[in-house]
């Protein structure tokens, strides 16, 4: 049976994980919103290119759209697993509280806490995967704008 002091000490670890997850979620949300904004711009530019009959530019834009969508999918998975892990850590806190009255709840709390941390690690794995391809996406974008600039020069010469 836990004393109130031991219960308070047991709450500290999950609380730290909740705080850390919150910071990661804030960062992931910012990345996701930037990707959504970029996708909107790419879709608008693609529609304009198709309307203007600029087929090569539309193809290049579609490539960029697909690249950003793949990154956004990784971010979505990171967000989901971190949220799931955070919910698990919160439930761990509840089970620790129940542990004052039902000691068997402590066993479930430990199991749930370990599963929640593993879930958060999966989310961070997706986050790492997205961050690792972010630079290559920027390089692709640079090539894309170089292509558009060269196509615009050709159009002007014609």
C-alpha positions in Angstrom: 0.0 0.0 0.0 1.4 3.4 -1.0 1.6 6.3 1.5 0.6 9.7 0.3 4.2 10.8 0.1 5.1 7.7 -2.0 2.1 8.4 -4.2 3.3 11.9 -4.8 6.7 10.7 -5.7 5.2 8.1 -8.1 3.3 10.9 -9.9 6.5 12.8 -10.6 7.8 10.5 -13.4 4.5 10.5 -15.4 4.2 14.3 -14.9 7.6 14.8 -16.5 6.6 12.6 -19.4 3.4 14.6 -19.9 5.4 17.8 -20.0 8.0 16.5 -22.4 5.2 15.1 -24.7 3.5 18.5 -24.6 6.6 20.2 -25.9 7.1 17.6 -28.6 3.4 17.9 -29.6 3.7 21.7 -29.8 6.8 21.3 -32.1 5.1 18.6 -34.3 1.9 20.7 -34.6 4.0 23.7 -35.8 5.6 21.5 -38.4 2.3 20.0 -39.5 0.7 23.5 -39.9 3.6 24.7 -42.0 3.2 21.6 -44.3 -0.5 22.2 -44.6 0.2 25.8 -45.6 2.8 24.7 -48.1 0.5 22.1 -49.6 -2.2 24.8 -50.1 0.2 27.0 -51.9 1.5 24.1 -54.1 -2.1 23.1 -55.0 -3.0 26.6 -55.9 0.1 27.0 -58.0 -0.6 23.7 -59.7 -4.1 24.8 -60.6 -2.7 28.0 -62.1 -0.1 26.1 -64.0 -2.6 23.7 -65.4 -5.0 26.6 -66.4 -2.1 28.4 -68.1 -1.1 25.2 -70.0 2.3 24.9 -68.2 2.4 21.1 -68.1 6.0 20.7 -66.9 5.5 23.1 -64.1 2.3 21.2 -63.1 4.2 18.0 -63.1 7.0 19.5 -61.0 4.4 20.9 -58.6 2.7 17.5 -58.3 6.1 16.0 -57.4 6.4 18.6 -54.6 2.9 17.9 -53.4 3.6 14.2 -53.1 6.9 14.8 -51.3 5.2 17.1 -48.7 2.3 14.7 -48.3 4.7 11.9 -47.4 6.3 14.1 -44.8 2.9 15.2 -43.4 1.9 11.5 -43.1 5.0 10.8 -40.9 4.2 13.9 -38.8 0.6 12.7 -38.5 1.8 9.3 -37.2 4.2 11.0 -34.8 1.4 13.2 -33.5 -0.9 10.2 -33.0 1.6 8.1 -31.1 2.7 10.9 -28.9 -0.9 11.7 -28.1 -1.7 8.1 -27.4 1.4 7.8 -25.1 0.3 10.9 -23.3 -3.1 9.5 -22.7 -1.5 6.4 -21.3 0.7 8.3 -19.0 -2.3 10.3 -17.7 -4.1 7.0 -17.1 -1.1 5.8 -15.3 -1.5 8.7 -12.9 -5.1 7.7 -12.3 -4.1 4.1 -11.6 -1.4 5.3 -9.2 -4.1 7.2 -7.4 -6.3 4.1 -7.3 -3.3 2.3 -5.9 -4.0 4.0 -2.6 -7.2 1.9 -2.2 -6.5 -1.1 -4.5 -2.8 -2.2 -4.5 -3.4 -4.4 -7.6 -3.9 -1.2 -9.6 -0.2 -0.5 -9.2 0.7 -3.5 -11.4 -1.5 -2.1 -14.2 0.0 1.3 -13.7 3.5 0.0 -14.2 2.5 -2.0 -17.3 0.5 0.9 -18.8 3.4 3.3 -18.1 5.9 1.1 -19.9 3.5 0.7 -22.9 2.9 4.4 -23.0 6.6 5.2 -23.0 7.1 2.7 -25.8 4.2 4.3 -27.7 5.9 7.7 -27.3 9.1 6.3 -28.6 7.3 5.1 -31.7 6.0 8.6 -32.2 9.4 10.1 -31.8 10.7 7.6 -34.4 8.3 9.0 -36.9 9.3 12.5 -35.9 13.0 11.6 -36.4 12.1 10.0 -39.8 10.4 13.2 -40.9 13.1 15.5 -39.7 15.7 13.4 -41.5 14.0 13.8 -44.9 13.1 17.5 -44.3 16.4 18.8 -45.8 16.1 16.6 -48.9 12.6 18.0 -49.4 14.1 21.6 -49.3 16.7 20.6 -51.8 14.0 19.2 -54.1 12.1 22.4 -53.7 15.1 24.4 -54.7 15.5 22.3 -57.9 11.8 22.8 -58.5 12.0 26.6 -58.4 15.1 26.4 -60.6 13.1 24.4 -63.1 10.2 26.9 -63.0 12.6 29.8 -63.5 14.2 28.1 -66.5 10.7 27.3 -67.9 9.7 30.9 -67.5 12.8 32.0 -69.4 11.9 29.7 -72.2 8.3 31.0 -72.3 9.6 34.6 -72.4 11.9 33.7 -75.3 9.1 32.2 -77.3 
